[in-house]
Amino acid sequence: MDGTHVPAIMPASVRGAYRDRNGEITQNVLAIYSHQMIFTYVMTGWEGSAHDSRILLDAATLPEFPAPRGEQYYVVDAGFPNIPGYLAPYKGQRYHRSDFNNDNPPMMKEELFNQRHASVRNVIERCFGVLKNIFAIL
């Protein structure tokens, strides 16, 4: 599960709320995907200034939201809460795949977890990349 920003054209009266942290006017889109790179849920329309955790909390109240059940969980980034059913990385530890290499392997169990977590999350980054390449408007 992750969020991505897509450019938006909004009326001047609401543009402030849609301005993301980079100063662009965007919508924050929440998406859930499978390991086969298939989007299984998408929620659009949120302001670019909205935090991922706020969008998730709203989406989770909707009947069509595919909430994790039992032993299921979603792999999420640090922008989401680490709550039952949602697996976020350890904070304060190296995380990004580029942080690790043969000369600088994980040193603690938390770093090893974060390295593997980042590898799994790479799938959604690829999904968003493919989608944005196909549909240049995004």
Buried (B, 14 or more C-beta within 10 A) or exposed (E): BBBBBBEBEBEEEEBEEBBBEEEEBBBBBBBBBEEEEEEEBEBEEBBBBBEBBBBBEBBBEEEEBEEBEEEEBBBBBBBBEEBEBBBBBBEEBBBEBEBBEEEEEBEEEBBBBBBBBBEEBEBBBEBBEEBEEEEEEE
